Amino acid sequence: MRGIRQHVNPLGLSFMEVRASPVARPPGVAADAPLEVELGCADADFSFELAGKHPDWWVVGLEIRERVLERNRVRAQEDGLKNLSFGYVNLNVDMDQVFAAGTVDRFHLLFPDPWFKQRHRKRRVIEPWLLRVLRRQLRPGGELHFASDIYDVALAAMAEVEDPSNEALGFRNLAGPWSFWRGNPFDAASRRERITLRRGQRVWRMRYVIP
C-alpha cells in the first residue's frame, strides 16, 4: 500500500480518543446473515475473498488506518461486494463501540503486528480487556480465530486466552488446551498467509469457541 504507513502506534495520543462507532448493516443484507469480522484487516484480502464466496454473509473489516479503510471501500464498491463493510477501530481502545452484544459469529485476528521489542510489547492486541469485549459481542457458539507466522506471537496470544484468570470467559480451544490448529479451515486466506506458505513456513493458528 504505497504512500500509507504500514504500522502505527495504537497507544499514540492521536488514537487514544474513543472514535469508533457501530458499523451499519448494508441495505439488502439479511438481519440474520452470519457476521464475520476481520480485526486489523489491512488490505483485507481475506475479507474480500470471504465476502465474494459467501454473498449471503455480512463481512466486516476493521482497521485503525483510515486511508486504508477508504481504499478498501473503493475496492469493495468496484468489485460489487455489497455484503462487505469497513469501519475504524483501535482494538484496545474502542472495540466495545462497534457491535452489540451477541451479534458476531466469528472474529478473525490474522497476522497482527508482532512488536518484537520488549518496550513495544504492550502494543500487542490480545489482552484481557479486548477478550472480554469480544466474548460479549460473540453469539453463543461464536468463534475467535487467530493466526500468525511468528511462533512467539501466537504463543503469547494463546497464553493470554488460556490464562486461568480468563477461564470464566469460556473460550474453548478446538484443538485442545495449549494446541494449535493444523491447516486453514476457511475458504479464504490473507495475503500474509499466502506469502508465508509460499516460503514453506508454518502458520500458527488457534480457534476458540464460546458456549
Secondary structure, DSSP 8 states (H G I E B T S, - for coil): -TTS-S---TTSGGG-S---------TT--TT--EEEEET-TT-HHHHHHHHH-TTSEEEEEES-HHHHHHHHHHHHHHT-TTEEEEE--TTTTGGGTS-TT-EEEEEEES-----SGGGGGG-S--HHHHHHHHHHEEEEEEEEEEES-HHHHHHHHHHHT-GGGGGG--EETT-TT--B-S--SS---HHHHHHHHTT---EEEEEE--
